[in-house]
Amino acid sequence: MTEIELSSWISLALMRIGTGMATAFDRFFADLGVNQAQFRMLLAVWEHGQQEGVAPSQLAHHLLVERGTVSVMSQRMVKRGWLRRLPGPDRRSHRLALTAAGGEVLQKMADRASKLGSDTFAGVGEEQLLQLKHLLKQIEEKLHENKP
């Protein structure tokens, strides 16, 4: 297998795995009415916007999605009471912050998300997981560099 063929195979495998993980996550959390995209956004707001909230553009960059996707998702999550809009540095901008209800949803999901991860990687050794983490971080950094 050439380097190009190997890179292509790995890229496609990552896409399949991502789709499979998202599908499993959505099924696993269906009873809470939360999908994996909403979980990722709640988690990102919690991680990056604890004090002053986080700008939607920062969320888009962190989540590797378009700004419009963050806008649509955040509007729905504001309506559900999970996020709130805070004033931004100027009149045209805003920041997003987690509400108490959003924090409760995230807390309910945390242990279950950890269990799903443990079950998914059962049988993979700690050293291998650390290597995978390192490699995935490199790939994610590259994706962030190449994102317009």
HUDA-V172036 format. One record per backbone hydrogen bond with DSSP energy under -1.0 kcal/mol. NH is the residue of the N-H (numbers start at 1). CO is the residue of the C=O. If there is no record, write none. Layout:
# HUDA-V172036
[[NH | CO] [NH | CO]]
This chain:
# HUDA-V172036
[[6 | 2] [7 | 3] [8 | 4] [9 | 5] [10 | 6] [11 | 7] [12 | 8] [13 | 9] [14 | 10] [15 | 11] [16 | 12] [17 | 13] [18 | 14] [19 | 15] [20 | 16] [21 | 17] [22 | 18] [23 | 19] [24 | 20] [25 | 21] [26 | 22] [27 | 23] [28 | 24] [29 | 25] [32 | 29] [33 | 30] [34 | 29] [39 | 35] [40 | 36] [41 | 37] [42 | 38] [43 | 39] [44 | 40] [45 | 41] [46 | 42] [47 | 43] [48 | 44] [49 | 45] [54 | 96] [59 | 55] [60 | 56] [61 | 57] [62 | 58] [63 | 59] [65 | 60] [70 | 66] [71 | 67] [72 | 68] [73 | 69] [74 | 70] [75 | 71] [76 | 72] [77 | 73] [78 | 74] [79 | 75] [80 | 76] [81 | 78] [82 | 77] [83 | 77] [84 | 97] [86 | 95] [88 | 93] [93 | 90] [95 | 86] [96 | 54] [97 | 84] [99 | 82] [103 | 99] [104 | 100] [105 | 101] [106 | 102] [107 | 103] [108 | 104] [109 | 105] [110 | 106] [113 | 109] [114 | 110] [115 | 111] [116 | 112] [117 | 113] [118 | 114] [119 | 115] [120 | 116] [121 | 117] [124 | 121] [129 | 125] [130 | 126] [131 | 127] [132 | 128] [133 | 129] [134 | 130] [135 | 131] [136 | 132] [137 | 133] [138 | 134] [139 | 135] [140 | 136] [141 | 137] [142 | 138] [143 | 139] [144 | 140] [145 | 141] [146 | 142]]
